């Protein structure tokens, strides 16, 4: 016992010392020093409102379209762009940060653990600023002047904005670990209806429904590099989906990563650098090679100059490129290049996750149509069924359309046109933007509140939105929130809740696994076992989840057997 007490004593002292070290380090070192600028005159420019939801800061503007998308134009040097971005989106920035923090609070409800997380992330991101190009640090610094002081308890505005750009990567690393399941593809030549390049993608990054409510279509004319457009949100200067004036598109897909020890360059800023400075696939590959990332990511690059697409695959240690043999390429969440052929983590990802299933499903859908046009591409992105049109249940990660997408987009690079989804998810209409037209627009046109998308090219909303199935799915989402609340408080479910919940999404495995988790928590192992068995009778999102469910089912059965024996 003396030995055990001594071990516990020294373990406690070591933990206490580590916590003290982290607090002191945070106070003395982790408050990042923002860039030092001689000229901050851009801060003196006032925001002017010229109409409902239409604002100007100098030549920069933002307006809300009738489609529900926010549309923004920014120009100038890095600090000018950042200041304009921040001032134009000030209210959206507060809303976005509040939604993000509410999601964190839901995941980590304890104040004690939130404080620990604050110091941990400060330590984890200790080298972040050293790995961000100076241009983007200055731009982020510009946006930070519009941050609300409401969240200063987390860190300064600049520190928060810098760290938020790594949130996408940290989320991938700590989940997957269990990655976000984006899907993208591209066709050209004989696979494309008019032989020109088409790129389609779902950005399935889910941080709560509120987080995706204020999508921004941003058109940027930087003082250096190419003009470009991107789909983003307030505070995000990085790129997850975008196209530049040379007809180069960039979309990112997470792959499975080991747990990193420190942050380096966020992938969204690598993608931004490619979009701003590359005109073809070769230049994109060279730019990616200059940066060290701390998670594994696939970057699908479409190039009008090359007339095709390719995938840059990048881990913290290796980089490869996948060049297509035919006239299509598909990207999910695993690597396909030779450099990762024998990579243990990639092999485990292919065998255990939902990535390969979605990859195969996209190829199946492409095979089912002789040629693909924009409408076909949108239809593929909206597809909710499994292989051979199997019913997987609504919201299954095996589906191309998991009903969680922040946005979906289809690019036609040679025409400088992009079709962007409107709410909800990728089910609303896809509105088309012509980059040539937008960059040629003048201030008076915007002040007159003219729509800048092209109505004649709109792809209509999915008819699924007006179906009984969609109404049932909305019911399922509400009841899932209720079930989580009952589980947290360990309360008894109302009569008929289980039956109604199961009926709302009967083919989805997680409908039953969630009920199993609830009954396991309240120690009703008989019901838990039955629901885990029902979940296993459905198509699960990969073998890893199936194995986890088997373990939970076996544990529940063992509890039942022990209770019958009187143990």
C-alpha positions, 0 to 999 in steps of 0.5 A: 500500500505504501508503494501504491500511495507513493506512486499516486502521490508522485503521479499527482505531483507530476500532473499538478506540475504539468498543469502549472507549467501549462498555465505559466507557459500560456500566460508568458508565451502562448499569447501570440504576438501579432504581426507588427505593421507600420501602416494600419490606416485600413482600420480607419475605413468605415462600414456603410450600409446601403440597403437591407443586408448590403454593406460597403467598406471602401470598394469591398462589399457584402450582401445577402442573396435571396437564395440565402447565401451571403456574397462578398467581394474583397480586394487589396493587400493582406491587412486591407483584405483582413480588415474589410473581411472583419468589418463586413462580417462583424455580426456574422463573426459573432454568430459564427463564434457563438455557434462554434463555442456552443458546439464545444460546450455541448461536447465538453460541458464541464468548465474544468475540462474547458479550462484544461482544453484551453491550456492544452490547445495553447500548448498544442498550437504553440508553433502554429504561427511559425508555420503560417505564411506571413501574408495570411497572418497579416490577413487574419490579424486584420479580421481580428479587430472585428472580434467580439470581446465576449470571447476574450476569456479564450484568448485575444481576437488574433489568437482565436482567429489563428487557432480557429484556422487549425480547428478543421485539422484538430477536429480530423485528428482528434476524431479520427481518428474518425474523420469527417467524410467528404466526397469529391469527383471530377470528369472530363473528355469522354466522361463529360457531356461537353468534354470540358472539366467538371468538378463536384464536391460535398463538404461534410464538415459538421459543427452543428446546424447553426454553424452552417447557416451563414455560408459566404461566397467570397470573391477575392482580388488580392494585391498578389496572385490570382483572383479567386472565389471560395465558399467560406464563413465569417473568420475563415480566410482559408480555403476548403472549396474554391476556384481561381481565374486560371480555372484551377479548383481546390477542394480538400478531403480528410484522411486518417491521421495519427494523433499529432504532437503539435500543430503546423500549417493548417490544410485550409491555408495550404489550399488557399496558397495553392488557389491564390498562386497556382495556375496548373497541377504542377504548380499546385503540387510544388506549393503543397510540397513547401508546407508541412501539415500535421494531419493527412489530407487529399487535395483534389485539384482541377485544372482548366489549363491541364484539362483534367484533375489530380489528387495531391495526397499529403501526410505529415511525412509524405506527399504523393500525387494521383494522376488519372488513367482515364477521364475521371477521378474520385476522392473520398477519405483514403489515399490511393497513391503508391507512396501510401500503398503499404501505409498501415494507417491507410490500409486500416482506414480502407478496411475499417471506415466508410471511405472505400464504400463511398468511393465505390458508390461514386464510381458506380454512379458515374458508370451508370451514366454515359456522360455527366453534365452539371445536373448529373453532378448535382444528382450524384452529390445528393444521392442518399442510397447505397451500392445498387441503390440499397436503403441505408437509412437517412444520414448514413455516412456510407452515403454520398449525401450524409445529410450533414454537408456544410455546402456542396459545389460543382465547378466548370473551370473552363467557363469560370462558373460554379454552382453552389448549394443552398440550405438545407445541406445540398438539398436546396437549389444550386445557384450559379456564379460566373466569376467574370461577371462578378469581378466586372460588377461595379459598386452601383450595381451592388448598391442597387441590390442586383442579384449576382448569380445567374437565374437561368442556370439554377439547378432546382431544389431536390424533390426529397425536401417535400417528401414524407421521408424528409419530414420523417428525417427532420423528426428523427433529428429532433428526437435524437436531440431529445434522446441525448437529453434523456440520456444525459439526465438518465430520465425514463423515456416517454411512452411510445418514444422508442417506437416513434423514434425507430419509425422515423428512420428505420433503416439507419443503424445508429437509430438503434445504437443510440437507443442501445447506448441509452439503455446501457447507460441506465443499466437496462442491459436486456434492452441495450442488447436487443437494440445493439443486435438491431443495429448490427442487422443494418448496414453500419458505416464501416467495419470499425463501427460494426466491431464496436457495436459487437463489443457493446452487444457482447458486454451487455449480454455478459451483464445479463448472464451475470445477473441471471447467475446472481453475480 
